[in-house]
Amino acid sequence: LSLRRQRQMCIRDRSNTSIYFDYDKSDLSVTASSQIRSLAKALKSNNSSKVSIEGHCDERGTREYNLALGERRANSVKELLVLNGVDSKRISTVSFGEEKPAVSGSNESAWSKNRRAVVKVY
């Protein structure tokens, strides 16, 4: 495969990357930072890709609080992508708060999967 084709495949493999957060936090873990740096490297090699980052929360907290927390989570991911060389004009963010859970349930197992930012590359 050509180098360009390999890069395109790398981007597609990362087209839906989930970054997970601790309870009531928007700061990035070491693992999340590593994921984002790898994604940034792939994105820089393919300047035609756009990125949408969705911030999500678990069901605890008010709707308003969770929308704001989801926004902070999405912006944390965006900031690290930009710091790693991805043009901010290519990135959009949105918060869904608790409205689009990945997993249903009212326990730590479900909540931990719902505290996330989903990075979509298209």
Secondary structure, DSSP 8 states (H G I E B T S, - for coil): --HHHHHHHHHHHTSEEEEE--TT--S--HHHHHHHHHHHHHHHT-TT--EEEEEE--S-S-HHHHHHHHHHHHHHHHHHHHHTT--GGGEEEEEEETSS-SS--SSHHHHHHHSEEEEEE-
